[in-house]
Structures are given as structure tokens and as C-alpha cells.
Amino acid sequence: MVKITKNLGEVRTKEIIGLIGKHITEYKGKTEDRTEGRHGIPMMIFERQQDAHLFANELSKKLDFPKEHVESNPVQTRFDLTGRT
């Protein structure tokens, strides 16, 4: 599981959702219809943990937010960006 640990606000959340929709299939991922957390960001599932990790790094780079605000759990391949602090 990968989480963003800082609330990025409504505008940034919309940017995240747009980036997810545009690039998730490149990382062998898909979104579920349900959302996790309070910001309405869809749950993202990947075939491999490595793909989830690469996608999380790409989100961090493209959206220009620090990697210290991204947590990664190597056991699970689900990742959500709930913005919980």
C-alpha cells in the first residue's frame, strides 16, 4: 500500500485523479469504482508491488510533492492516496 500522508487540498486532489486516469495502465494498474478516504481518490491496484512503487514515485515527480509525504508498504500491492495526516 502507498499513501500520501499530507492533505494536498482539493485542487491537488483533482490533479492526482487526472494523472491516475491518464497513466495507471502504463504501470499495469487499475482503479476500483469505490474510493478510499475522505478525498474521493480511487483505490489503485497493481499486478506487482514494484509497479505500485514506480507509480507512486511518478506521482510524486509529476505533481512535484516531496517523497517524504509518500509511504510505501512492501507487503501489499494496493495503494491509496487518502491524504490523511
Biopython code that builds the backbone (N, CA, C, O; Angstrom):
import numpy as np
from Bio.PDB.StructureBuilder import StructureBuilder

atoms = [
    (1, "MET", "N", (0.836, -1.170, 0.000)),
    (1, "MET", "CA", (0.000, 0.000, 0.000)),
    (1, "MET", "C", (0.887, 1.241, 0.000)),
    (1, "MET", "O", (1.904, 1.287, 0.693)),
    (2, "VAL", "N", (0.504, 2.225, -0.766)),
    (2, "VAL", "CA", (1.208, 3.502, -0.797)),
    (2, "VAL", "C", (0.199, 4.580, -0.472)),
    (2, "VAL", "O", (-0.901, 4.599, -1.022)),
    (3, "LYS", "N", (0.577, 5.483, 0.430)),
    (3, "LYS", "CA", (-0.317, 6.573, 0.817)),
    (3, "LYS", "C", (0.420, 7.896, 0.764)),
    (3, "LYS", "O", (1.617, 7.972, 1.038)),
    (4, "ILE", "N", (-0.308, 8.924, 0.409)),
    (4, "ILE", "CA", (0.199, 10.272, 0.600)),
    (4, "ILE", "C", (-0.217, 10.665, 2.004)),
    (4, "ILE", "O", (-1.392, 10.576, 2.359)),
    (5, "THR", "N", (0.737, 11.096, 2.796)),
    (5, "THR", "CA", (0.475, 11.345, 4.211)),
    (5, "THR", "C", (0.161, 12.800, 4.512)),
    (5, "THR", "O", (0.006, 13.173, 5.675)),
    (6, "LYS", "N", (0.066, 13.613, 3.492)),
    (6, "LYS", "CA", (-0.229, 15.027, 3.689)),
    (6, "LYS", "C", (-1.458, 15.392, 2.872)),
    (6, "LYS", "O", (-1.575, 15.000, 1.711)),
    (7, "ASN", "N", (-2.373, 16.142, 3.474)),
    (7, "ASN", "CA", (-3.545, 16.625, 2.760)),
    (7, "ASN", "C", (-3.081, 17.661, 1.743)),
    (7, "ASN", "O", (-2.512, 18.689, 2.110)),
    (8, "LEU", "N", (-3.322, 17.389, 0.482)),
    (8, "LEU", "CA", (-2.836, 18.260, -0.579)),
    (8, "LEU", "C", (-3.880, 19.248, -1.068)),
    (8, "LEU", "O", (-3.587, 20.080, -1.926)),
    (9, "GLY", "N", (-5.085, 19.169, -0.541)),
    (9, "GLY", "CA", (-6.129, 20.105, -0.922)),
    (9, "GLY", "C", (-6.904, 19.657, -2.144)),
    (9, "GLY", "O", (-6.510, 18.729, -2.850)),
    (10, "GLU", "N", (-8.014, 20.337, -2.378)),
    (10, "GLU", "CA", (-8.946, 19.948, -3.440)),
    (10, "GLU", "C", (-8.328, 20.046, -4.833)),
    (10, "GLU", "O", (-8.511, 19.146, -5.653)),
    (11, "VAL", "N", (-7.608, 21.114, -5.106)),
    (11, "VAL", "CA", (-7.016, 21.296, -6.436)),
    (11, "VAL", "C", (-5.992, 20.204, -6.720)),
    (11, "VAL", "O", (-6.001, 19.611, -7.799)),
    (12, "ARG", "N", (-5.117, 19.937, -5.768)),
    (12, "ARG", "CA", (-4.102, 18.895, -5.956)),
    (12, "ARG", "C", (-4.743, 17.519, -6.076)),
    (12, "ARG", "O", (-4.277, 16.678, -6.845)),
    (13, "THR", "N", (-5.820, 17.286, -5.312)),
    (13, "THR", "CA", (-6.523, 16.008, -5.405)),
    (13, "THR", "C", (-7.049, 15.802, -6.818)),
    (13, "THR", "O", (-6.960, 14.699, -7.357)),
    (14, "LYS", "N", (-7.595, 16.850, -7.424)),
    (14, "LYS", "CA", (-8.079, 16.747, -8.808)),
    (14, "LYS", "C", (-6.929, 16.452, -9.765)),
    (14, "LYS", "O", (-7.089, 15.678, -10.708)),
    (15, "GLU", "N", (-5.779, 17.060, -9.527)),
    (15, "GLU", "CA", (-4.601, 16.770, -10.353)),
    (15, "GLU", "C", (-4.196, 15.302, -10.226)),
    (15, "GLU", "O", (-3.874, 14.650, -11.220)),
    (16, "ILE", "N", (-4.216, 14.792, -9.002)),
    (16, "ILE", "CA", (-3.859, 13.391, -8.757)),
    (16, "ILE", "C", (-4.806, 12.467, -9.497)),
    (16, "ILE", "O", (-4.367, 11.534, -10.169)),
    (17, "ILE", "N", (-6.108, 12.719, -9.380)),
    (17, "ILE", "CA", (-7.104, 11.874, -10.040)),
    (17, "ILE", "C", (-6.903, 11.906, -11.554)),
    (17, "ILE", "O", (-7.003, 10.869, -12.211)),
    (18, "GLY", "N", (-6.620, 13.083, -12.114)),
    (18, "GLY", "CA", (-6.368, 13.193, -13.548)),
    (18, "GLY", "C", (-5.143, 12.407, -13.981)),
    (18, "GLY", "O", (-5.167, 11.720, -15.002)),
    (19, "LEU", "N", (-4.082, 12.507, -13.212)),
    (19, "LEU", "CA", (-2.853, 11.777, -13.528)),
    (19, "LEU", "C", (-3.060, 10.275, -13.421)),
    (19, "LEU", "O", (-2.549, 9.513, -14.241)),
    (20, "ILE", "N", (-3.803, 9.854, -12.418)),
    (20, "ILE", "CA", (-4.106, 8.427, -12.262)),
    (20, "ILE", "C", (-4.819, 7.915, -13.501)),
    (20, "ILE", "O", (-4.418, 6.907, -14.082)),
    (21, "GLY", "N", (-5.875, 8.607, -13.907)),
    (21, "GLY", "CA", (-6.649, 8.184, -15.070)),
    (21, "GLY", "C", (-5.833, 8.129, -16.342)),
    (21, "GLY", "O", (-6.062, 7.274, -17.198)),
    (22, "LYS", "N", (-4.889, 9.032, -16.467)),
    (22, "LYS", "CA", (-4.092, 9.128, -17.683)),
    (22, "LYS", "C", (-2.976, 8.087, -17.751)),
    (22, "LYS", "O", (-2.640, 7.626, -18.842)),
    (23, "HIS", "N", (-2.391, 7.703, -16.606)),
    (23, "HIS", "CA", (-1.161, 6.908, -16.636)),
    (23, "HIS", "C", (-1.208, 5.552, -15.935)),
    (23, "HIS", "O", (-0.242, 4.796, -16.041)),
    (24, "ILE", "N", (-2.264, 5.212, -15.237)),
    (24, "ILE", "CA", (-2.241, 3.999, -14.406)),
    (24, "ILE", "C", (-2.025, 2.720, -15.221)),
    (24, "ILE", "O", (-1.344, 1.805, -14.757)),
    (25, "THR", "N", (-2.591, 2.645, -16.419)),
    (25, "THR", "CA", (-2.435, 1.415, -17.209)),
    (25, "THR", "C", (-0.990, 1.203, -17.671)),
    (25, "THR", "O", (-0.582, 0.070, -17.926)),
    (26, "GLU", "N", (-0.220, 2.283, -17.780)),
    (26, "GLU", "CA", (1.195, 2.156, -18.139)),
    (26, "GLU", "C", (1.971, 1.382, -17.073)),
    (26, "GLU", "O", (3.026, 0.816, -17.357)),
    (27, "TYR", "N", (1.450, 1.361, -15.859)),
    (27, "TYR", "CA", (2.113, 0.690, -14.731)),
    (27, "TYR", "C", (1.379, -0.590, -14.325)),
    (27, "TYR", "O", (1.517, -1.066, -13.199)),
    (28, "LYS", "N", (0.597, -1.139, -15.259)),
    (28, "LYS", "CA", (-0.145, -2.382, -15.028)),
    (28, "LYS", "C", (-1.068, -2.269, -13.823)),
    (28, "LYS", "O", (-1.185, -3.195, -13.020)),
    (29, "GLY", "N", (-1.712, -1.127, -13.716)),
    (29, "GLY", "CA", (-2.632, -0.899, -12.611)),
    (29, "GLY", "C", (-4.032, -0.604, -13.112)),
    (29, "GLY", "O", (-4.263, -0.375, -14.299)),
    (30, "LYS", "N", (-4.951, -0.617, -12.168)),
    (30, "LYS", "CA", (-6.335, -0.257, -12.472)),
    (30, "LYS", "C", (-6.935, 0.376, -11.223)),
    (30, "LYS", "O", (-6.409, 0.230, -10.119)),
    (31, "THR", "N", (-8.029, 1.070, -11.417)),
    (31, "THR", "CA", (-8.719, 1.665, -10.283)),
    (31, "THR", "C", (-9.997, 0.890, -10.010)),
    (31, "THR", "O", (-10.586, 0.295, -10.912)),
    (32, "GLU", "N", (-10.410, 0.908, -8.763)),
    (32, "GLU", "CA", (-11.700, 0.344, -8.382)),
    (32, "GLU", "C", (-12.707, 1.481, -8.366)),
    (32, "GLU", "O", (-12.338, 2.645, -8.208)),
    (33, "ASP", "N", (-13.987, 1.140, -8.531)),
    (33, "ASP", "CA", (-15.031, 2.156, -8.527)),
    (33, "ASP", "C", (-15.162, 2.844, -7.176)),
    (33, "ASP", "O", (-15.485, 4.030, -7.106)),
    (34, "ARG", "N", (-14.911, 2.102, -6.107)),
    (34, "ARG", "CA", (-15.049, 2.711, -4.783)),
    (34, "ARG", "C", (-13.853, 3.604, -4.495)),
    (34, "ARG", "O", (-12.778, 3.428, -5.070)),
    (35, "THR", "N", (-14.049, 4.548, -3.612)),
    (35, "THR", "CA", (-12.956, 5.420, -3.219)),
    (35, "THR", "C", (-12.596, 5.149, -1.773)),
    (35, "THR", "O", (-13.403, 4.631, -1.001)),
    (36, "GLU", "N", (-11.401, 5.500, -1.425)),
    (36, "GLU", "CA", (-10.905, 5.320, -0.063)),
    (36, "GLU", "C", (-10.625, 6.691, 0.525)),
    (36, "GLU", "O", (-10.221, 7.610, -0.187)),
    (37, "GLY", "N", (-10.839, 6.825, 1.816)),
    (37, "GLY", "CA", (-10.513, 8.067, 2.488)),
    (37, "GLY", "C", (-11.525, 9.152, 2.221)),
    (37, "GLY", "O", (-12.597, 8.897, 1.672)),
    (38, "ARG", "N", (-11.193, 10.329, 2.600)),
    (38, "ARG", "CA", (-12.146, 11.425, 2.553)),
    (38, "ARG", "C", (-12.008, 12.307, 1.329)),
    (38, "ARG", "O", (-12.779, 13.256, 1.185)),
    (39, "HIS", "N", (-11.071, 12.042, 0.447)),
    (39, "HIS", "CA", (-10.824, 12.933, -0.676)),
    (39, "HIS", "C", (-11.335, 12.410, -2.010)),
    (39, "HIS", "O", (-11.165, 13.081, -3.028)),
    (40, "GLY", "N", (-11.946, 11.253, -2.039)),
    (40, "GLY", "CA", (-12.531, 10.733, -3.264)),
    (40, "GLY", "C", (-11.538, 10.224, -4.283)),
    (40, "GLY", "O", (-11.866, 10.138, -5.466)),
    (41, "ILE", "N", (-10.343, 9.887, -3.861)),
    (41, "ILE", "CA", (-9.344, 9.342, -4.777)),
    (41, "ILE", "C", (-9.562, 7.835, -4.871)),
    (41, "ILE", "O", (-9.625, 7.161, -3.843)),
    (42, "PRO", "N", (-9.678, 7.289, -6.092)),
    (42, "PRO", "CA", (-9.981, 5.861, -6.223)),
    (42, "PRO", "C", (-8.853, 4.964, -5.726)),
    (42, "PRO", "O", (-7.678, 5.329, -5.770)),
    (43, "MET", "N", (-9.239, 3.781, -5.251)),
    (43, "MET", "CA", (-8.257, 2.772, -4.855)),
    (43, "MET", "C", (-7.569, 2.275, -6.121)),
    (43, "MET", "O", (-8.220, 2.011, -7.131)),
    (44, "MET", "N", (-6.256, 2.151, -6.055)),
    (44, "MET", "CA", (-5.478, 1.696, -7.199)),
    (44, "MET", "C", (-4.842, 0.352, -6.878)),
    (44, "MET", "O", (-4.248, 0.166, -5.816)),
    (45, "ILE", "N", (-4.975, -0.575, -7.811)),
    (45, "ILE", "CA", (-4.462, -1.928, -7.623)),
    (45, "ILE", "C", (-3.470, -2.217, -8.745)),
    (45, "ILE", "O", (-3.712, -1.890, -9.907)),
    (46, "PHE", "N", (-2.360, -2.830, -8.381)),
    (46, "PHE", "CA", (-1.303, -3.143, -9.338)),
    (46, "PHE", "C", (-0.993, -4.627, -9.303)),
    (46, "PHE", "O", (-1.193, -5.294, -8.288)),
    (47, "GLU", "N", (-0.499, -5.138, -10.430)),
    (47, "GLU", "CA", (-0.133, -6.553, -10.513)),
    (47, "GLU", "C", (1.053, -6.875, -9.613)),
    (47, "GLU", "O", (1.126, -7.962, -9.041)),
    (48, "ARG", "N", (1.984, -5.927, -9.486)),
    (48, "ARG", "CA", (3.187, -6.166, -8.676)),
    (48, "ARG", "C", (3.461, -4.962, -7.781)),
    (48, "ARG", "O", (3.134, -3.828, -8.132)),
    (49, "GLN", "N", (4.058, -5.218, -6.632)),
    (49, "GLN", "CA", (4.432, -4.136, -5.718)),
    (49, "GLN", "C", (5.388, -3.161, -6.402)),
    (49, "GLN", "O", (5.313, -1.952, -6.185)),
    (50, "GLN", "N", (6.277, -3.690, -7.221)),
    (50, "GLN", "CA", (7.230, -2.840, -7.930)),
    (50, "GLN", "C", (6.502, -1.813, -8.799)),
    (50, "GLN", "O", (6.913, -0.654, -8.867)),
    (51, "ASP", "N", (5.420, -2.235, -9.465)),
    (51, "ASP", "CA", (4.651, -1.314, -10.299)),
    (51, "ASP", "C", (3.991, -0.227, -9.454)),
    (51, "ASP", "O", (3.967, 0.940, -9.847)),
    (52, "ALA", "N", (3.457, -0.608, -8.299)),
    (52, "ALA", "CA", (2.847, 0.372, -7.393)),
    (52, "ALA", "C", (3.896, 1.379, -6.927)),
    (52, "ALA", "O", (3.631, 2.580, -6.880)),
    (53, "HIS", "N", (5.078, 0.891, -6.587)),
    (53, "HIS", "CA", (6.160, 1.765, -6.127)),
    (53, "HIS", "C", (6.593, 2.737, -7.232)),
    (53, "HIS", "O", (6.779, 3.926, -6.977)),
    (54, "LEU", "N", (6.750, 2.233, -8.443)),
    (54, "LEU", "CA", (7.135, 3.089, -9.565)),
    (54, "LEU", "C", (6.075, 4.149, -9.835)),
    (54, "LEU", "O", (6.397, 5.307, -10.105)),
    (55, "PHE", "N", (4.798, 3.742, -9.760)),
    (55, "PHE", "CA", (3.715, 4.688, -9.999)),
    (55, "PHE", "C", (3.687, 5.762, -8.911)),
    (55, "PHE", "O", (3.479, 6.938, -9.207)),
    (56, "ALA", "N", (3.892, 5.367, -7.667)),
    (56, "ALA", "CA", (3.932, 6.342, -6.572)),
    (56, "ALA", "C", (5.068, 7.347, -6.783)),
    (56, "ALA", "O", (4.889, 8.545, -6.560)),
    (57, "ASN", "N", (6.222, 6.863, -7.209)),
    (57, "ASN", "CA", (7.341, 7.766, -7.499)),
    (57, "ASN", "C", (7.005, 8.719, -8.637)),
    (57, "ASN", "O", (7.358, 9.897, -8.600)),
    (58, "GLU", "N", (6.325, 8.202, -9.639)),
    (58, "GLU", "CA", (5.948, 9.035, -10.777)),
    (58, "GLU", "C", (4.944, 10.112, -10.357)),
    (58, "GLU", "O", (5.041, 11.258, -10.794)),
    (59, "LEU", "N", (3.981, 9.741, -9.510)),
    (59, "LEU", "CA", (3.038, 10.736, -8.990)),
    (59, "LEU", "C", (3.790, 11.840, -8.256)),
    (59, "LEU", "O", (3.523, 13.025, -8.455)),
    (60, "SER", "N", (4.714, 11.448, -7.423)),
    (60, "SER", "CA", (5.493, 12.412, -6.651)),
    (60, "SER", "C", (6.257, 13.361, -7.571)),
    (60, "SER", "O", (6.283, 14.571, -7.346)),
    (61, "LYS", "N", (6.869, 12.807, -8.593)),
    (61, "LYS", "CA", (7.670, 13.619, -9.510)),
    (61, "LYS", "C", (6.795, 14.536, -10.367)),
    (61, "LYS", "O", (7.067, 15.733, -10.465)),
    (62, "LYS", "N", (5.755, 13.989, -10.983)),
    (62, "LYS", "CA", (4.919, 14.780, -11.887)),
    (62, "LYS", "C", (4.117, 15.848, -11.163)),
    (62, "LYS", "O", (3.864, 16.918, -11.717)),
    (63, "LEU", "N", (3.716, 15.569, -9.934)),
    (63, "LEU", "CA", (2.923, 16.537, -9.180)),
    (63, "LEU", "C", (3.780, 17.397, -8.264)),
    (63, "LEU", "O", (3.268, 18.262, -7.553)),
    (64, "ASP", "N", (5.083, 17.158, -8.283)),
    (64, "ASP", "CA", (6.046, 17.959, -7.533)),
    (64, "ASP", "C", (5.701, 18.073, -6.045)),
    (64, "ASP", "O", (5.590, 19.169, -5.496)),
    (65, "PHE", "N", (5.533, 16.903, -5.407)),
    (65, "PHE", "CA", (5.427, 16.911, -3.948)),
    (65, "PHE", "C", (6.486, 15.984, -3.380)),
    (65, "PHE", "O", (6.849, 14.990, -4.009)),
    (66, "PRO", "N", (6.985, 16.308, -2.182)),
    (66, "PRO", "CA", (8.124, 15.576, -1.613)),
    (66, "PRO", "C", (7.838, 14.101, -1.372)),
    (66, "PRO", "O", (6.736, 13.730, -0.968)),
    (67, "LYS", "N", (8.834, 13.270, -1.622)),
    (67, "LYS", "CA", (8.695, 11.831, -1.416)),
    (67, "LYS", "C", (8.487, 11.476, 0.044)),
    (67, "LYS", "O", (7.958, 10.405, 0.343)),
    (68, "GLU", "N", (8.896, 12.356, 0.974)),
    (68, "GLU", "CA", (8.666, 12.033, 2.381)),
    (68, "GLU", "C", (7.186, 12.034, 2.743)),
    (68, "GLU", "O", (6.810, 11.572, 3.820)),
    (69, "HIS", "N", (6.341, 12.551, 1.849)),
    (69, "HIS", "CA", (4.901, 12.514, 2.076)),
    (69, "HIS", "C", (4.248, 11.296, 1.418)),
    (69, "HIS", "O", (3.023, 11.209, 1.333)),
    (70, "VAL", "N", (5.082, 10.354, 0.953)),
    (70, "VAL", "CA", (4.580, 9.125, 0.343)),
    (70, "VAL", "C", (5.082, 7.948, 1.168)),
    (70, "VAL", "O", (6.289, 7.752, 1.313)),
    (71, "GLU", "N", (4.147, 7.162, 1.708)),
    (71, "GLU", "CA", (4.508, 5.963, 2.473)),
    (71, "GLU", "C", (4.289, 4.746, 1.606)),
    (71, "GLU", "O", (3.336, 4.690, 0.829)),
    (72, "SER", "N", (5.166, 3.772, 1.737)),
    (72, "SER", "CA", (5.052, 2.550, 0.960)),
    (72, "SER", "C", (5.144, 1.341, 1.872)),
    (72, "SER", "O", (6.057, 1.245, 2.692)),
    (73, "ASN", "N", (4.202, 0.417, 1.733)),
    (73, "ASN", "CA", (4.202, -0.839, 2.479)),
    (73, "ASN", "C", (4.509, -1.942, 1.482)),
    (73, "ASN", "O", (3.689, -2.193, 0.598)),
    (74, "PRO", "N", (5.646, -2.612, 1.579)),
    (74, "PRO", "CA", (6.051, -3.592, 0.575)),
    (74, "PRO", "C", (5.231, -4.871, 0.555)),
    (74, "PRO", "O", (5.407, -5.693, -0.344)),
    (75, "VAL", "N", (4.344, -5.062, 1.516)),
    (75, "VAL", "CA", (3.590, -6.310, 1.585)),
    (75, "VAL", "C", (2.390, -6.300, 0.656)),
    (75, "VAL", "O", (2.036, -7.340, 0.100)),
    (76, "GLN", "N", (1.762, -5.158, 0.477)),
    (76, "GLN", "CA", (0.528, -5.088, -0.290)),
    (76, "GLN", "C", (0.754, -4.373, -1.612)),
    (76, "GLN", "O", (1.654, -3.541, -1.733)),
    (77, "THR", "N", (-0.075, -4.705, -2.609)),
    (77, "THR", "CA", (0.032, -4.031, -3.892)),
    (77, "THR", "C", (-1.080, -3.014, -4.082)),
    (77, "THR", "O", (-1.184, -2.412, -5.151)),
    (78, "ARG", "N", (-1.903, -2.810, -3.085)),
    (78, "ARG", "CA", (-2.921, -1.769, -3.170)),
    (78, "ARG", "C", (-2.284, -0.466, -2.731)),
    (78, "ARG", "O", (-1.416, -0.441, -1.858)),
    (79, "PHE", "N", (-2.733, 0.620, -3.356)),
    (79, "PHE", "CA", (-2.258, 1.898, -2.846)),
    (79, "PHE", "C", (-3.339, 2.923, -2.979)),
    (79, "PHE", "O", (-4.032, 3.005, -3.992)),
    (80, "ASP", "N", (-3.473, 3.715, -1.924)),
    (80, "ASP", "CA", (-4.463, 4.774, -1.957)),
    (80, "ASP", "C", (-3.802, 6.087, -1.565)),
    (80, "ASP", "O", (-2.815, 6.119, -0.829)),
    (81, "LEU", "N", (-4.358, 7.132, -2.062)),
    (81, "LEU", "CA", (-3.854, 8.461, -1.768)),
    (81, "LEU", "C", (-4.948, 9.170, -0.976)),
    (81, "LEU", "O", (-5.682, 9.994, -1.521)),
    (82, "THR", "N", (-5.050, 8.853, 0.277)),
    (82, "THR", "CA", (-6.161, 9.354, 1.076)),
    (82, "THR", "C", (-5.922, 10.743, 1.606)),
    (82, "THR", "O", (-6.871, 11.423, 1.995)),
    (83, "GLY", "N", (-4.702, 11.178, 1.632)),
    (83, "GLY", "CA", (-4.408, 12.489, 2.155)),
    (83, "GLY", "C", (-4.533, 12.588, 3.658)),
    (83, "GLY", "O", (-4.544, 13.694, 4.198)),
    (84, "ARG", "N", (-4.629, 11.471, 4.348)),
    (84, "ARG", "CA", (-4.734, 11.501, 5.804)),
    (84, "ARG", "C", (-3.426, 11.983, 6.399)),
    (84, "ARG", "O", (-2.347, 11.598, 5.949)),
    (85, "THR", "N", (-3.529, 12.827, 7.412)),
    (85, "THR", "CA", (-2.316, 13.331, 8.061)),
    (85, "THR", "C", (-2.201, 12.780, 9.451)),
    (85, "THR", "O", (-1.244, 13.088, 10.161)),
]
sb = StructureBuilder()
sb.init_structure("model")
sb.init_model(0)
sb.init_chain("A")
sb.init_seg("    ")
for serial, (resi, resn, name, xyz) in enumerate(atoms, 1):
    if name == "N":
        sb.init_residue(resn, " ", resi, " ")
    sb.init_atom(name, np.array(xyz, "f"), 0.0, 1.0, " ", f" {name:<3s}", serial, name[0])
structure = sb.get_structure()
